[in-house]
Amino acid sequence: MKKSEKTKKKIIESAIKLISQYGYAATTTAQIAKEAGISEATLFKYFKDKETLLREVINIALIQIINFVALSPLKENIKKSKDLKASEFLRTIINERLELLDKNFDLLKIILIEIQYNDSLKKEVTKVMVPKFCKTKGLVEKILMRKTDISKSMAKGITRLVIGTLLTFLYQKYILGLEMSNEEVKEEIENVLNVIKKSIEEE
């Protein structure tokens, strides 16, 4: 990697770290430059202003998040769990998604916080994310219907319940900063799966 590429990478990594901790408004280019071990003047050689740097961070975040909701890991998971019962299949989906949430912690936090205050950013994220999200959701619903005798509307309801569970974990941990032990997370997942088992009459 060239020196210029390394420097740009350092700036972006520093921006991600600081913006995820303090938010975009409270993070200065001087702080980012210091974290990256460069001068602020050097930072401006790569990014004309803080807004441009945020856009670069968001672009990277979107690529990462798209990979997170992409169909390829989900399809791989489906292959591995094709012989499992519906509730076990959902357990693998939830655990896989939670693992990916952890891996993309800083970038997810930036997106979730910044889209609340930046309408153009919100539109951009929505435009990229919603089609991927809907396609992934639809695939899970089809698998559920194949594994059980439930209707399409019921499959949608179960999928919404799973998504709601994931969003709750996301909000508690990454926005509210409420830590849960692995045992507490497992217990919450089991509670949700027990509700689903009853609704589909799975033993």
PyMOL commands that set and color helices and strands:
alter all, ss='L'
color gray80, all
select helices_A, chain A and resi 3-22+29-36+40-46+50-69+71-80+86-103+105-114+119-147+152-175+182-199
alter helices_A, ss='H'
color red, helices_A
deselect
rebuild
show_as cartoon
